[in-house]
Amino acid sequence: MADVSDYTSGKILDDVKLTNYSINLAKIPVLGLLIRKKLLKRIIKFEPLVINIEVAASFIQDCEDCAVGERVCRAINTCSEFTESIFLDELADGMTRVGKGEYIEKSEAIRILKKYPKNPLILAKVSNKYMEICRSAPEDCIFFKMERCKIKCLK
């Protein structure tokens, strides 16, 4: 399970890079089945959900703190479409502390997510709590890449 320290230290980037590389190997016959099972076991801990703006707004309204920052997958795919992630509570505090996020008002967080209506919203657990809301870019999103490889991880 990824936790806040994985995000603040940048370890999550290494994990996403490894997962991205492993997805390509998941296409290999026989070996690919084993790789897909291992990938699913790692990624399912995030319990990623595809949500709508109303659900996102509810999570934002219920949090103590929120921050905005670049989505994790974009740091690896710098040519991908720019959208932003909203970090909640301890993740917001951690990302702001290390300069990877900026505190914002709840209304501003909702407004930011509304800027990209064609991009799906993904809610993910960090430290076993839903604390990341990402306006994903499906072409580059690790969750959507897994789905395209027949690794069902999104609910």
Secondary structure, DSSP 8 states (H G I E B T S, - for coil): ---HHHHHHSHHHHHHHHHHHHHHHTTSTTHHHHHHHHHHHHHGGG--EEE-HHHHHHHHHH-S-EEEEE-HHHHH-TTS---EEEEEHHHHHHHHHTTS-EE--HHHHHHHHHT-TTS-EEEEEETTEEEEEEE--TTT-HHHHHHHTT-----
